[in-house]
Amino acid sequence: MTRTYLFPGRHGRSYIRVSSADRILRQAFARVGLEGFSNHSFRRTALTRMHNAGVPTKHIQRILGHRTLAALSGYLEVTDEQVEGAIAKLVF
């Protein structure tokens, strides 16, 4: 049975290693003049987009493999507008 990989390695027999993907991505960022980005930036963006789309945090936690919600919360970006919107929903 032949395995198919979403990100195949250079010779197609296995998947690309994290270190190789990181190196390729950093080189691409350098070529276009972007600084301060890494493969981790995509992870943070994906988490934040799922969260903003209303995906429950427990689901996001499981998808990304975080053991605790505390570990996950460090990745989620919350805007001032989101905080204000949450407060505005309070009914007394």
C-alpha positions, 0 to 999 in steps of 0.5 A: 500500500502506497502512503500519500502525504499532504506534505511529502518529503524530497524523495516522496517516500515519507513526509517532510520533517518539521525542521526542513519545512521550517528552513524552507519557510524562513528562506521564503520569508527572507526572499520577500523581506518578511521578518518575525514570522515562522511556521508557528505563525500559521498555527497561531493564525489557524487557531485564532480563525477557528476561534473567531468562527465560533469553533468551541475551544475544547474542539480547537484544543483537541485538534491542536493537541493541547493538553490544557485550555491554559496552553491553548489560551496563550495562542488565541488573539482577542481584539479590543472589539471582541472584548467590548462585544462580549461585555455588551452582551451582558444583561442585568 
